[in-house]
Amino acid sequence: MATINRAWQRMLSGRRLDLLDPTPVDIEIEDIAHGLAFVARWNGQTRGDYAYSVAEHSLLTETIFGRIAPRAPPRWRLAALLHDAPEYVIGDMISPVKAAVGPGYGALDDRLMAAIYIRFGLPGTLPVSVKKQIKRADKISAWMEATQIAGFSEAEATKFFGKHDTALMSGLQIVLRPPVEVRAEFTARHHALLEQIT
């Protein structure tokens, strides 16, 4: 008997998301928030009693994006919050693993990202300038995480994630919290941004 390969994931909302051909109608923010709150950044290799989740990272990245682009409309802040949303189903692969997997991972991530953005009223492909600002915020977040909880020296973090304006990090501290708290904050922030857009 032939083996049937399954390319979909059943979500807690009851949705069935096809990973190879994702559609916006099968995406719910509660599924994203829940998944991201339980996906550990840095493969869980961080200090503390809780894993540092992708949801926590996304909240930090959106905050930093707001400092980089203080006049950005709420829709681009929402894009920043959702920048790693595909990881709610495909997990957070560290860069060396992504490189080993090859271009297939990037194509999968791009399809999921487009469906997620469209689901929440954003363009499937962001303007290049916005994407660059989000990437900059993402790298600053990674630098902070590396030095505060992942055991990197500042020199080593700067080698991998670049040198950054310390003013953009002023007053920000990595906080490790239970997934249920992070999930609630991520969901609330998403709803607040959507309300500002509509």
N, C-alpha and C positions, 0 to 999 in steps of 0.2 A: 504494500500500500504506500502510495506517495505521500511524502510529508508536505503539509501545507504551511508555508511561511506566513506568519501573521505580521502585518506592518501597521497595526493600529493599537492604540492604548485606550483602555477603558478608564474614564475619569470618575472621580467621586461624585460629580454632578450627574453622572449617567451618560454624559456625552462619550462618543467613540471617535477619537481623533486619529485620522489616517496620517501617519508620519510621512508617507511618500507623496501624498496629495492632500495636504491640510486645507480645510475650508474655514473661513471666518465664523460660520454658524456653529461650529463645534468647539469654539473657544469661549471659556467663561473665566472671569477674573478670579473667582473663588478657587478654581482649579490651579490657576497660575500662582496665586498667593500661597496656597497650601503647598504646592510642589516646591516652589522656590524657598519657602521657609524651612524645608527639610533637606535641601540640597546643600552640602557643605562646600565652601570655597577651599582652595588649597588642599583638596583631597582630605580634609579634616585635620591636616597637620598644623594646627594652631593652638596657642596657649589658651587655657580657660576651661570652664566646666561645661560650656555649650559650644557646639560647632558654630563657626561664623558662616552664616547662610548667604546664599545668593540674593535672597530678599533683603537682607540687611545691607549687603553691598549695593544693591540697586537703589535703596533709599539714600545711602551716602553719595552715590554717583549723581543722583538727581539733585541733591543739595549742592554739590560742587558745581554741577552744570549751571545751576541758578546763580552762582557766584561768577562764573566765567561769562555768562550771558544774562545779566540781570534784566534786560528788556525783552528777553525771549518770550513769545506768547506761551500760554499754558499748554498748547498742543505739543510744543517741542520739549517742555518739561515732562509731559507724559511719555513722549518718546524716550527720554533719558531714563525715566523710571522703568520702562519696559525693555531697555536695551539688551538684557540677558534673558528675557522671558522664555525663549525656546528651551532653556535649560530645565524648565519645569517637567519636560518629558524626555529630554536627551541627556540630562545631567550636565555637570560642569567639568569638562575635560581640561586639564592643565595644558598649557601651550605645547610642551614637548609631545604629549599624546596626540593633540590635534595635527601636529606636523607629521607624526608617524602614520596617522590614519589617511592623510592626504586630502585631495580636493572634494571628495565625496561628503565629508563632514561639513564643509563650508556650504555646499549646495543644499544639504538638508537643513542647516541652520537658516539659510536665506529664505527658503520656502516657508518655514515655520514663522520666521520673523515677519514676512510680508503678510501672511494670514492674520497674525496677531495685530499688527498695525492697522490693517483694514478693518478688523473687527471693532476697533475702538475709534474709528473715524480718521485715522491717519493715512497718509499715502504709503503704499506698499514699499516704496523706495524713498528714503529721506533725501532732502537736498544735501549735496556734498558738504556745504558749509556747516550745516547742523550736525551731520554725521561726524565731522572732524571735531567739533566742540564736545560732543558726547564722548568720543574716543579719548579726548584730552582729559575729561572728567574721570573716565574709567581708569586711565593710567595713574592719575593722582590718587584715586581710591586704592588702586593696587599697591602704590608706593606706601601709602599709610598702613595698609594691612600688612604688607611685608615687614615693615619696621616695627609696628606695634604688637603684632600677634603671631607672625610667621617666622620669627627668628633671623631675619635678614639684617645686616648692618646697613646704615644709611648709604654707604658707598656701594654696596652690592645692589641695593634696591635702585639706586640711581643708574647703575649700569644697565639694569634690565627694564626699568620703567621710566627713565629720564629724570632730569632735574626740573623741579617745579617751583613756582612762586609760592613761598610759604604763607603769604597772605590768604591764598585760596583754601588753606588748611587750618587757618587760625580758629581756635576754639572748638575744633572738631576732634572727637576722640572715638576710637573704636570701642563699641560696647557689645558684649556678648549677652544675649538674652534668650529665654526659652522660645522655641519656635512659635508657640501660640501667640505670644506678644508681638513678634515680628510679623507674623501673618496678619494680625489685626491692624497693625500700623500700615503695612503695605496696602492692604485693601482700602483702608480709610484714605490714604494719600491718593490712591487711584481714583476713588469716588470724588474727592475734593477737586482734583484736576479736571475730571470730566465735567463737573458742575461749572467750572470756570470756562470751559470751552463752549458749552451749550447755552 
